[in-house]
């Protein structure tokens, strides 16, 4: 495995850990300063770390108690 590949996997693992643990303080370290977030619900993208982190905190706060339970329906 190349060093670039290892770095990509480490970054992705850290992203998953941050999201699962809601560790918002560590997220800025993972993002570039000029990060752009394209939200399908908005016409204009959001720019910058603060905009992305604020949006994620809002969404995860709204859906904090949401639980998806797949169910097979028979007719």
GUTITOR-81538 format. One record per atom (N, C-alpha, C): residue number from 1; atom name; x, y, z. Coordinates in nm, 4 decimals, decimal comma. Each point is the difference from the previous one (the first is absolute). Example, Ala and Ser with C-alpha at 12.3 -4.5 7.8 and 13.67 -1.06 7.14 Angstrom:
2
+-----+----+----------+----------+----------+
!   k !  a !        X !        Y !        Z !
+-----+----+----------+----------+----------+
!   1 !  N !   1,3190 !  -0,5690 !   0,7800 !
!   1 ! CA !  -0,0890 !   0,1190 !   0,0000 !
!   1 !  C !   0,0900 !   0,1200 !   0,0000 !
!   2 !  N !  -0,0350 !   0,1050 !  -0,0720 !
!   2 ! CA !   0,0820 !   0,1190 !   0,0060 !
!   2 !  C !  -0,0770 !   0,1090 !   0,0730 !
+-----+----+----------+----------+----------+
***
This chain:
75
+-----+----+----------+----------+----------+
!   k !  a !        X !        Y !        Z !
+-----+----+----------+----------+----------+
!   1 !  N !   0,0847 !  -0,1170 !   0,0000 !
!   1 ! CA !  -0,0847 !   0,1170 !   0,0000 !
!   1 !  C !   0,0901 !   0,1244 !   0,0000 !
!   2 !  N !  -0,0330 !   0,0968 !  -0,0814 !
!   2 ! CA !   0,0823 !   0,1202 !  -0,0083 !
!   2 !  C !  -0,0267 !   0,0919 !   0,1183 !
!   3 !  N !   0,0913 !   0,0923 !   0,0233 !
!   3 ! CA !  -0,0176 !   0,0965 !   0,1082 !
!   3 !  C !  -0,1216 !   0,0883 !  -0,0225 !
!   4 !  N !  -0,0241 !   0,0380 !  -0,1259 !
!   4 ! CA !  -0,1171 !   0,0829 !  -0,0309 !
!   4 !  C !  -0,1279 !  -0,0766 !   0,0311 !
!   5 !  N !  -0,0021 !  -0,1241 !  -0,0358 !
!   5 ! CA !  -0,1176 !  -0,0849 !   0,0276 !
!   5 !  C !  -0,0209 !  -0,0154 !   0,1505 !
!   6 !  N !   0,1078 !  -0,0197 !   0,0726 !
!   6 ! CA !  -0,0084 !  -0,0124 !   0,1457 !
!   6 !  C !  -0,0528 !   0,1287 !   0,0618 !
!   7 !  N !   0,0463 !   0,1140 !  -0,0500 !
!   7 ! CA !  -0,0459 !   0,1291 !   0,0515 !
!   7 !  C !  -0,1483 !   0,0208 !  -0,0293 !
!   8 !  N !  -0,0439 !  -0,0415 !  -0,1186 !
!   8 ! CA !  -0,1416 !   0,0104 !  -0,0355 !
!   8 !  C !  -0,0857 !  -0,0865 !   0,0923 !
!   9 !  N !   0,0421 !  -0,1211 !   0,0226 !
!   9 ! CA !  -0,0744 !  -0,0906 !   0,0882 !
!   9 !  C !  -0,0026 !   0,0520 !   0,1431 !
!  10 !  N !   0,1117 !   0,0543 !   0,0459 !
!  10 ! CA !   0,0052 !   0,0563 !   0,1351 !
!  10 !  C !  -0,0944 !   0,1188 !   0,0123 !
!  11 !  N !  -0,0030 !   0,0853 !  -0,1017 !
!  11 ! CA !  -0,0899 !   0,1159 !   0,0013 !
!  11 !  C !  -0,1458 !  -0,0446 !  -0,0019 !
!  12 !  N !  -0,0318 !  -0,0989 !  -0,0805 !
!  12 ! CA !  -0,1373 !  -0,0504 !  -0,0053 !
!  12 !  C !  -0,0405 !  -0,0644 !   0,1317 !
!  13 !  N !   0,0889 !  -0,0748 !   0,0603 !
!  13 ! CA !  -0,0280 !  -0,0598 !   0,1311 !
!  13 !  C !  -0,0226 !   0,1077 !   0,1053 !
!  14 !  N !   0,0804 !   0,1058 !  -0,0050 !
!  14 ! CA !  -0,0164 !   0,1102 !   0,0947 !
!  14 !  C !  -0,1336 !   0,0711 !  -0,0233 !
!  15 !  N !  -0,0377 !   0,0197 !  -0,1268 !
!  15 ! CA !  -0,1301 !   0,0593 !  -0,0337 !
!  15 !  C !  -0,1127 !  -0,0819 !   0,0625 !
!  16 !  N !   0,0029 !  -0,1299 !  -0,0187 !
!  16 ! CA !  -0,1043 !  -0,0872 !   0,0563 !
!  16 !  C !  -0,0022 !   0,0083 !   0,1523 !
!  17 !  N !   0,1167 !   0,0010 !   0,0629 !
!  17 ! CA !   0,0058 !   0,0107 !   0,1457 !
!  17 !  C !  -0,0597 !   0,1324 !   0,0470 !
!  18 !  N !   0,0366 !   0,1083 !  -0,0657 !
!  18 ! CA !  -0,0508 !   0,1323 !   0,0374 !
!  18 !  C !  -0,1515 !   0,0035 !  -0,0104 !
!  19 !  N !  -0,0537 !  -0,0496 !  -0,1095 !
!  19 ! CA !  -0,1450 !   0,0028 !  -0,0218 !
!  19 !  C !  -0,0704 !  -0,0888 !   0,1025 !
!  20 !  N !   0,0497 !  -0,1201 !   0,0211 !
!  20 ! CA !  -0,0649 !  -0,0915 !   0,0948 !
!  20 !  C !   0,0037 !   0,0520 !   0,1436 !
!  21 !  N !   0,1106 !   0,0642 !   0,0373 !
!  21 ! CA !   0,0161 !   0,0489 !   0,1370 !
!  21 !  C !  -0,0407 !   0,1465 !   0,0152 !
!  22 !  N !  -0,0386 !   0,0627 !  -0,1109 !
!  22 ! CA !  -0,0373 !   0,1434 !   0,0010 !
!  22 !  C !   0,1135 !   0,0839 !   0,0592 !
!  23 !  N !   0,1211 !  -0,0307 !  -0,0386 !
!  23 ! CA !   0,1195 !   0,0666 !   0,0505 !
!  23 !  C !   0,0303 !   0,1228 !  -0,0864 !
!  24 !  N !  -0,0881 !   0,0995 !   0,0070 !
!  24 ! CA !   0,0072 !   0,1170 !  -0,0878 !
!  24 !  C !   0,1288 !   0,0796 !   0,0195 !
!  25 !  N !   0,0620 !  -0,0064 !   0,1175 !
!  25 ! CA !   0,1229 !   0,0754 !   0,0246 !
!  25 !  C !   0,1166 !  -0,0518 !  -0,0852 !
!  26 !  N !  -0,0020 !  -0,1271 !  -0,0355 !
!  26 ! CA !   0,1085 !  -0,0593 !  -0,0792 !
!  26 !  C !  -0,0231 !   0,0146 !  -0,1502 !
!  27 !  N !  -0,1222 !   0,0299 !  -0,0416 !
!  27 ! CA !  -0,0303 !   0,0067 !  -0,1426 !
!  27 !  C !   0,0795 !   0,1064 !  -0,0748 !
!  28 !  N !   0,0222 !   0,1199 !   0,0553 !
!  28 ! CA !   0,0781 !   0,0996 !  -0,0752 !
!  28 !  C !   0,1390 !  -0,0488 !  -0,0401 !
!  29 !  N !   0,0598 !  -0,0862 !   0,0809 !
!  29 ! CA !   0,1326 !  -0,0527 !  -0,0326 !
!  29 !  C !  -0,0019 !  -0,0869 !  -0,1254 !
!  30 !  N !  -0,1147 !  -0,0550 !  -0,0321 !
!  30 ! CA !  -0,0126 !  -0,0902 !  -0,1137 !
!  30 !  C !  -0,0336 !   0,0738 !  -0,1294 !
!  31 !  N !  -0,0521 !   0,1216 !   0,0108 !
!  31 ! CA !  -0,0478 !   0,0753 !  -0,1157 !
!  31 !  C !   0,1022 !   0,1010 !  -0,0498 !
!  32 !  N !  -0,0039 !   0,0285 !  -0,1296 !
!  32 ! CA !   0,0810 !   0,1086 !  -0,0544 !
!  32 !  C !  -0,0719 !   0,1321 !   0,0269 !
!  33 !  N !   0,0750 !   0,1073 !   0,0018 !
!  33 ! CA !  -0,0594 !   0,1313 !   0,0277 !
!  33 !  C !  -0,1036 !   0,0398 !  -0,1044 !
!  34 !  N !   0,0199 !  -0,0438 !  -0,1245 !
!  34 ! CA !  -0,0914 !   0,0399 !  -0,1072 !
!  34 !  C !  -0,1034 !  -0,1083 !  -0,0332 !
!  35 !  N !  -0,0380 !  -0,0803 !   0,0989 !
!  35 ! CA !  -0,0981 !  -0,1062 !  -0,0220 !
!  35 !  C !  -0,1309 !   0,0591 !  -0,0529 !
!  36 !  N !  -0,0616 !  -0,0698 !  -0,0936 !
!  36 ! CA !  -0,1290 !   0,0401 !  -0,0566 !
!  36 !  C !  -0,0963 !  -0,1165 !   0,0142 !
!  37 !  N !  -0,1183 !   0,0301 !   0,0509 !
!  37 ! CA !  -0,1031 !  -0,1014 !   0,0234 !
!  37 !  C !  -0,1169 !   0,0275 !  -0,0935 !
!  38 !  N !  -0,0292 !  -0,0948 !  -0,0861 !
!  38 ! CA !  -0,1118 !   0,0125 !  -0,0939 !
!  38 !  C !  -0,1202 !  -0,0738 !   0,0579 !
!  39 !  N !  -0,0926 !   0,0763 !   0,0535 !
!  39 ! CA !  -0,1208 !  -0,0543 !   0,0608 !
!  39 !  C !  -0,1077 !  -0,0088 !  -0,1080 !
!  40 !  N !  -0,0544 !  -0,1181 !  -0,0252 !
!  40 ! CA !  -0,1023 !  -0,0124 !  -0,1045 !
!  40 !  C !  -0,1275 !   0,0782 !   0,0305 !
!  41 !  N !  -0,0191 !   0,0407 !   0,1244 !
!  41 ! CA !  -0,1205 !   0,0742 !   0,0371 !
!  41 !  C !   0,0174 !   0,1510 !  -0,0176 !
!  42 !  N !   0,1209 !   0,0445 !  -0,0327 !
!  42 ! CA !   0,0274 !   0,1418 !  -0,0158 !
!  42 !  C !   0,0581 !   0,0255 !  -0,1382 !
!  43 !  N !  -0,0339 !   0,1157 !  -0,0554 !
!  43 ! CA !   0,0511 !   0,0348 !  -0,1321 !
!  43 !  C !   0,1484 !   0,0346 !   0,0052 !
!  44 !  N !   0,0419 !   0,0686 !   0,1034 !
!  44 ! CA !   0,1391 !   0,0434 !   0,0123 !
!  44 !  C !   0,0771 !  -0,0906 !   0,0959 !
!  45 !  N !   0,1236 !  -0,0344 !  -0,0356 !
!  45 ! CA !   0,0816 !  -0,0802 !   0,0926 !
!  45 !  C !   0,0437 !   0,0828 !   0,1203 !
!  46 !  N !   0,0352 !  -0,0681 !   0,1066 !
!  46 ! CA !   0,0548 !   0,0645 !   0,1189 !
!  46 !  C !   0,1519 !  -0,0049 !  -0,0088 !
!  47 !  N !   0,0647 !   0,1072 !   0,0442 !
!  47 ! CA !   0,1454 !   0,0084 !  -0,0094 !
!  47 !  C !   0,0602 !   0,0169 !   0,1388 !
!  48 !  N !   0,1049 !  -0,0735 !   0,0267 !
!  48 ! CA !   0,0753 !   0,0151 !   0,1234 !
!  48 !  C !  -0,0335 !  -0,1040 !   0,1055 !
!  49 !  N !   0,0947 !  -0,0192 !   0,0897 !
!  49 ! CA !  -0,0138 !  -0,0985 !   0,1063 !
!  49 !  C !  -0,1182 !   0,0297 !   0,0918 !
!  50 !  N !  -0,0145 !   0,1269 !   0,0403 !
!  50 ! CA !  -0,1065 !   0,0358 !   0,0937 !
!  50 !  C !  -0,1378 !  -0,0309 !  -0,0575 !
!  51 !  N !  -0,0188 !   0,0279 !  -0,1291 !
!  51 ! CA !  -0,1295 !  -0,0260 !  -0,0640 !
!  51 !  C !  -0,0299 !  -0,1494 !  -0,0032 !
!  52 !  N !   0,0992 !  -0,0799 !  -0,0359 !
!  52 ! CA !  -0,0202 !  -0,1451 !  -0,0071 !
!  52 !  C !  -0,0254 !  -0,0593 !   0,1379 !
!  53 !  N !   0,0830 !   0,0365 !   0,0965 !
!  53 ! CA !  -0,0150 !  -0,0553 !   0,1348 !
!  53 !  C !  -0,1322 !   0,0439 !   0,0613 !
!  54 !  N !  -0,0375 !   0,1254 !  -0,0177 !
!  54 ! CA !  -0,1282 !   0,0485 !   0,0513 !
!  54 !  C !  -0,1175 !  -0,0752 !  -0,0603 !
!  55 !  N !   0,0059 !  -0,0265 !  -0,1298 !
!  55 ! CA !  -0,1069 !  -0,0747 !  -0,0669 !
!  55 !  C !  -0,0077 !  -0,1429 !   0,0523 !
!  56 !  N !   0,1143 !  -0,0656 !   0,0148 !
!  56 ! CA !   0,0000 !  -0,1376 !   0,0520 !
!  56 !  C !  -0,0539 !  -0,0047 !   0,1427 !
!  57 !  N !   0,0391 !   0,0951 !   0,0834 !
!  57 ! CA !  -0,0500 !   0,0035 !   0,1376 !
!  57 !  C !  -0,1519 !   0,0193 !   0,0009 !
!  58 !  N !  -0,0497 !   0,0874 !  -0,0849 !
!  58 ! CA !  -0,1438 !   0,0237 !  -0,0077 !
!  58 !  C !  -0,0747 !  -0,1260 !  -0,0436 !
!  59 !  N !   0,0467 !  -0,0607 !  -0,1069 !
!  59 ! CA !  -0,0673 !  -0,1200 !  -0,0530 !
!  59 !  C !   0,0049 !  -0,1145 !   0,1015 !
!  60 !  N !   0,1153 !  -0,0244 !   0,0586 !
!  60 ! CA !   0,0111 !  -0,1088 !   0,0968 !
!  60 !  C !  -0,0796 !   0,0301 !   0,1265 !
!  61 !  N !  -0,0154 !   0,1279 !   0,0335 !
!  61 ! CA !  -0,0838 !   0,0370 !   0,1138 !
!  61 !  C !  -0,1469 !  -0,0263 !  -0,0272 !
!  62 !  N !  -0,0440 !   0,0339 !  -0,1210 !
!  62 ! CA !  -0,1407 !  -0,0215 !  -0,0382 !
!  62 !  C !  -0,0330 !  -0,1486 !  -0,0024 !
!  63 !  N !   0,0910 !  -0,0789 !  -0,0542 !
!  63 ! CA !  -0,0250 !  -0,1429 !  -0,0156 !
!  63 !  C !   0,0653 !  -0,0849 !   0,1092 !
!  64 !  N !   0,0277 !   0,0590 !   0,1140 !
!  64 ! CA !   0,0691 !  -0,0714 !   0,1080 !
!  64 !  C !  -0,0741 !  -0,1257 !   0,0435 !
!  65 !  N !  -0,1308 !   0,0032 !   0,0010 !
!  65 ! CA !  -0,0775 !  -0,1147 !   0,0465 !
!  65 !  C !  -0,0611 !  -0,0806 !  -0,1140 !
!  66 !  N !   0,0388 !   0,0313 !  -0,1225 !
!  66 ! CA !  -0,0541 !  -0,0715 !  -0,1152 !
!  66 !  C !   0,0601 !  -0,1394 !  -0,0066 !
!  67 !  N !  -0,0840 !  -0,0972 !  -0,0236 !
!  67 ! CA !   0,0467 !  -0,1373 !  -0,0142 !
!  67 !  C !  -0,0736 !  -0,0634 !  -0,1163 !
!  68 !  N !   0,0738 !  -0,0525 !  -0,0945 !
!  68 ! CA !  -0,0587 !  -0,0678 !  -0,1149 !
!  68 !  C !  -0,0034 !  -0,1490 !   0,0289 !
!  69 !  N !  -0,1168 !  -0,0571 !  -0,0101 !
!  69 ! CA !  -0,0163 !  -0,1430 !   0,0226 !
!  69 !  C !  -0,0604 !  -0,0604 !  -0,1271 !
!  70 !  N !   0,0794 !  -0,0725 !  -0,0760 !
!  70 ! CA !  -0,0548 !  -0,0604 !  -0,1213 !
!  70 !  C !  -0,1008 !  -0,1094 !   0,0363 !
!  71 !  N !  -0,1057 !  -0,0023 !  -0,0741 !
!  71 ! CA !  -0,1045 !  -0,0994 !   0,0274 !
!  71 !  C !  -0,0499 !  -0,0564 !  -0,1319 !
!  72 !  N !  -0,0086 !  -0,1294 !  -0,0054 !
!  72 ! CA !  -0,0507 !  -0,0671 !  -0,1177 !
!  72 !  C !  -0,1518 !  -0,0098 !   0,0133 !
!  73 !  N !  -0,0696 !   0,0522 !  -0,0981 !
!  73 ! CA !  -0,1462 !  -0,0027 !   0,0029 !
!  73 !  C !  -0,0502 !  -0,1104 !  -0,0919 !
!  74 !  N !  -0,0942 !  -0,0742 !   0,0482 !
!  74 ! CA !  -0,0621 !  -0,1033 !  -0,0824 !
!  74 !  C !  -0,1408 !   0,0434 !  -0,0338 !
!  75 !  N !  -0,0427 !  -0,0331 !  -0,1173 !
!  75 ! CA !  -0,1368 !   0,0323 !  -0,0415 !
!  75 !  C !  -0,0788 !  -0,1244 !  -0,0174 !
+-----+----+----------+----------+----------+
***
